[in-house]
Amino acid sequence: NIAAEFNPDNASYHPVEMKGRNKNVPSLMRGLTENSMISCISCHSNDDPSGPSGPHGSDYEHILFAKYNTYDGPEYMSAYELCYTCHRRSSILGNESFRLHQLHIAIQETACYTCHASHGSALNGYLISFNRNIVDPPDGGGLVMYIPGAAGTPKCYLKCHGTNHTLDKVGDKAWPW
């Protein structure tokens, strides 16, 4: 149900139905602000500029106009071309919005889709919605959780790629780091 994903009562969503809730998005491209609105065809459109306008066909899954890898692998500009249309790659990999983005995306080769929902998240800001095909509860059980912190310093309670993330450490490394 796509309408539920864009519900303005959600903790976060891409601003299709109304302005977004996140007030600190340093990665936005010049000309975009936290108050900017987008439409469905901002992402879902023909990938061929000489083809018909709108979501009438694309070589990319889900009729996206640009590539968006939903699986882990090397980070490169075209792997997340869709994201990098609105979000500056240099900001994301420069850890301006989350201090471990570069570690997760470029070094550990974790897809954006592992931690972020494409349309919206009912529970968490910044489109945080863990992909349960990859992320599990940590050893010992409990719920998979995202806990907001000071800017760029949230914590996660989960197990991803075989590594436990708990409120006081990741793997065998204690917070903060």
C-alpha positions, 0 to 999 in steps of 0.5 A, spaced: 500 500 500 503 505 497 499 511 500 500 508 507 508 509 506 507 516 504 502 517 510 503 524 513 502 521 520 509 517 518 515 519 522 518 520 515 517 520 508 519 522 501 515 529 500 510 527 495 504 528 499 506 534 503 513 537 506 517 532 509 518 531 517 526 531 517 529 538 518 536 536 517 538 533 511 545 536 509 545 532 503 540 535 499 542 538 492 543 545 491 536 548 489 532 543 494 531 544 501 527 540 507 521 544 504 521 542 497 516 537 494 517 532 489 512 527 485 512 520 483 515 522 476 521 525 480 523 517 481 518 513 476 519 515 469 522 513 463 530 512 463 530 514 455 529 521 455 527 520 447 522 516 449 515 518 452 514 522 458 512 519 465 512 512 468 511 508 461 517 504 461 524 503 463 530 499 463 530 499 471 526 495 476 520 499 478 520 503 472 525 508 475 528 513 471 535 511 474 539 505 477 538 504 484 541 497 487 537 494 492 543 489 493 549 489 497 555 491 492 561 496 491 559 503 491 559 507 485 556 513 482 551 509 477 549 504 483 545 509 486 544 514 481 537 515 483 539 517 490 544 521 487 539 525 483 537 529 489 542 527 495 550 529 494 554 523 493 560 527 497 555 529 503 553 522 504 560 519 503 563 525 507 558 522 513 555 529 513 548 526 515 551 520 519 558 519 521 558 511 519 555 512 512 562 511 508 563 505 512 557 502 511 556 504 503 563 504 501 567 500 505 562 494 507 558 495 501 552 495 504 546 498 499 542 504 501 536 499 501 538 495 507 537 501 512 532 506 508 525 505 505 524 508 498 517 511 500 516 512 507 517 509 514 512 509 519 516 508 525 523 512 524 526 519 521 530 519 515 526 513 512 530 508 516 526 502 515 531 496 516 530 490 510 528 484 514 531 480 509 538 482 511 537 485 518 535 480 524 535 481 531 541 481 535 544 475 538 540 474 545 533 476 541 529 483 542 526 487 537 530 490 531 531 498 533 533 504 531 534 509 536 535 517 534 541 520 537 545 527 536 546 529 529 549 523 526 550 519 532 544 514 532 544 507 534 541 501 532 540 494 535 540 489 530 544 484 527 547 485 520 552 481 516 553 477 522 555 483 526 551 484 532 549 492 533 547 493 540 546 500 544 553 499 547 557 496 542 558 494 535 561 487 534 566 487 539 568 495 539 564 499 544 561 506 543 562 511 542 567 511 536 
